[in-house]
Amino acid sequence: MKKGVVIIVFVLSAQVVAHSQTAEKKSAQTKPASGSSAASSGLKASLERGKVVYTTACLACHQADGGGVPRMNPPLIKTKWVLGDKKELITLILKGMNQPIEIEDEEYHNPMPPHTTLSDQQIADVLTYVRNSFGNKASAVSVSEVKGVRAKLK
């Protein structure tokens, strides 16, 4: 091979390598990290399972839109009960509530039964769903958080 051809081949090879590295960097910048993608799909699955639990265990009282029933069943929309302390919310699901509750100057009187037959996974999923539906945006509830609260209540 002649010296001029070798130089051209070398320069072209260097350009291909540089272009490939630039493309890899751009791809890495636009793709989510594999951990966040897995977390995102895990959250999506939890929300889907939570919606099923909500439909079967919660919808009759709290309604499809989370708005509740005036003076009977409280709304789940942007309240301290839903967006606040997760341990209190988990306890509410496990123990129920048999006293009036006041939200935004309105009192709600229907007792909420305990939902002890729901698994830890179902409670985590439904609470994650409620905390991220109806205009709410809050962190997910984990199975380990539910297990911890359930263990303390025994």
C-alpha positions in Angstrom: 0.0 0.0 0.0 1.2 3.5 -0.8 1.9 6.0 1.9 -0.9 8.4 0.7 -3.5 5.7 0.7 -2.5 4.6 4.2 -2.9 8.1 5.5 -6.3 8.5 3.9 -7.4 5.1 5.3 -6.1 6.1 8.8 -7.8 9.5 8.7 -11.1 7.9 7.6 -10.8 5.3 10.3 -10.2 8.0 12.9 -13.3 9.9 11.7 -15.5 6.8 11.9 -14.3 6.1 15.4 -14.9 9.7 16.5 -18.3 9.7 14.9 -19.2 6.4 16.6 -18.1 7.7 20.0 -20.1 10.9 19.6 -23.2 8.9 18.6 -22.7 6.7 21.7 -22.5 9.7 24.0 -25.6 11.3 22.5 -27.5 8.0 22.9 -26.4 7.7 26.5 -27.6 11.2 27.2 -31.1 10.6 25.7 -31.7 7.2 27.1 -32.7 6.8 30.8 -30.3 4.9 32.9 -31.3 1.2 33.1 -32.1 1.5 36.8 -34.5 4.5 36.3 -36.1 2.6 33.4 -36.7 -0.4 35.7 -37.9 1.9 38.4 -40.3 3.6 36.0 -41.7 0.3 34.8 -42.0 -0.9 38.4 -44.0 2.2 39.3 -46.2 1.8 36.3 -47.0 -1.9 37.2 -47.7 -0.8 40.8 -50.1 1.9 39.6 -51.9 -0.6 37.3 -52.3 -3.1 40.2 -53.3 -0.3 42.5 -56.1 0.8 40.2 -57.5 -2.7 40.3 -57.5 -2.7 44.1 -58.9 0.8 44.2 -61.8 -0.3 41.9 -62.7 -3.3 44.0 -62.0 -1.9 47.6 -62.2 1.9 47.5 -64.3 3.2 44.6 -67.7 2.6 46.1 -67.0 5.1 48.9 -64.4 7.4 47.4 -65.8 7.4 43.9 -64.1 7.0 40.5 -62.7 10.5 40.6 -61.5 10.3 44.2 -63.9 13.0 45.2 -65.7 11.0 47.9 -69.3 11.6 48.9 -70.2 14.9 50.7 -70.6 14.5 54.5 -70.2 10.8 54.2 -66.9 9.6 52.6 -63.9 12.0 52.3 -62.2 13.0 49.1 -58.7 11.7 48.3 -57.7 14.7 46.3 -54.7 16.7 47.7 -55.5 16.1 51.4 -52.9 15.7 54.1 -54.3 12.2 54.7 -53.2 11.1 51.3 -50.1 13.2 50.7 -48.8 13.3 54.3 -47.2 10.7 56.5 -47.2 7.3 54.7 -47.2 5.4 58.1 -50.4 7.1 59.1 -52.0 6.3 55.8 -51.0 2.7 56.0 -52.4 2.5 59.6 -55.6 4.0 58.4 -56.0 1.3 55.8 -55.1 -1.5 58.3 -57.1 -0.2 61.3 -59.9 1.7 59.5 -61.5 4.8 61.1 -64.7 5.0 63.2 -64.8 8.7 63.9 -65.7 11.8 61.9 -63.0 13.4 59.9 -62.7 17.0 58.8 -61.3 18.1 55.5 -61.4 21.6 54.2 -64.1 22.6 56.8 -66.4 19.7 55.9 -67.0 16.8 58.2 -67.3 13.2 56.9 -69.1 10.7 59.1 -69.1 7.2 57.4 -66.8 4.8 59.2 -64.0 3.3 57.1 -63.6 -0.4 57.7 -60.2 -1.9 58.2 -58.8 -3.6 55.1 -56.7 -6.3 56.9 -57.5 -8.9 54.2 -55.5 -6.9 51.6 -51.9 -8.1 51.2 -48.9 -5.9 51.9 -48.4 -5.7 48.1 -52.1 -4.7 47.5 -51.9 -2.0 50.1 -48.6 -0.6 48.8 -50.1 -0.6 45.3 -53.4 1.0 46.1 -51.8 3.7 48.2 -49.2 4.4 45.5 -52.1 4.7 43.0 -54.1 7.1 45.2 -51.0 9.2 46.0 -50.4 9.6 42.3 -54.0 9.9 40.9 -56.8 12.5 41.2 -54.2 15.3 40.8 -52.0 14.0 43.6 -48.3 13.6 43.2 -46.4 11.9 46.0 -43.8 9.2 46.6 -44.7 5.5 46.2 -45.5 3.3 49.2 -43.3 0.2 49.4 -44.2 -3.3 50.5 -41.6 -3.0 53.2 -43.2 0.1 54.6 -46.6 -1.7 54.8 -44.9 -4.7 56.4 -43.3 -2.5 59.0 -46.5 -0.8 60.0 -48.5 -4.1 60.0 -45.9 -5.7 62.3 -46.1 -2.7 64.8 -49.9 -3.0 64.9 -49.9 -6.7 65.9 
